[in-house]
């Protein structure tokens, strides 16, 4: 489906549903309590990395971890040791993620912040002006978070080098690089035009229904293809409609089938 003649439909959906009142249940809600960017980016990384599985479990897990880091995640990591992190999260479990996985990621996050000053500065180091998307920067960022090792925390931070759609990292980047009624922003030097659609099951299902892709795998190539389709109606902000569109599949009071049917007549 060509989207160029349907921009008004998507804009109407955006203006109607891209509001904080529709955020819950979404781990994004945890970011709103952090004004300091160094706290927000850590909270965002934690919340997004755990954003897989049942939504109730996601919220419970993210809440538990962030509660241990109150009132300031950046101060918490600054004073944390590897031993204290492993001890604190020894009994933690979120689907395939163990407390050891989480503690390792948090300690390597601490080391990245010590090296670069913030996650933001680390991410910017991996960006080049002529990169068409954030994919190269994501690859560099994952490598830094893994301490330069050829090992990823697959259950928390997959790498695009292996074809993963990196839904959670792209979700994190949407939260951090965009600023509107829903996304709090703060990473102002990461252009929204280079973002990739966070390809979860809801976005993949809607994109198949809208014929934005025919691919059978929800991988990075599919995410890039869907992003390219949205660039035709929003070249400066291709993930603009992500939140509103995915609410159609998440919130019971919203009419996904009615929206898709309306698109047939546009």
Buried (B, 14 or more C-beta within 10 A) or exposed (E): BEBEEBBEBBBEBBEEBBBEEBBEEBBBBBBEEBEBBBBBBBBBBBBBBBBBEEEEBBBEBBBEBBEBBEEBBBBBBEEBEBEEBBEBBEEBEBEEBBBEBBBBBBBBBBBBBEEBEBBBEBBBEBBEEEEEBBBBBBBBBBBBBBEEEEEBBEBBBBBBBEEBBBBBBBBBBBBBBBBBBBBBBBBEEBBBBBBBBBBBEBBBBBBBBBEBBEBEEBBBEBBBBBBBBBBEBBEEBBBBBBBBBBBBBBBEEBEBEEBBEBBEEE
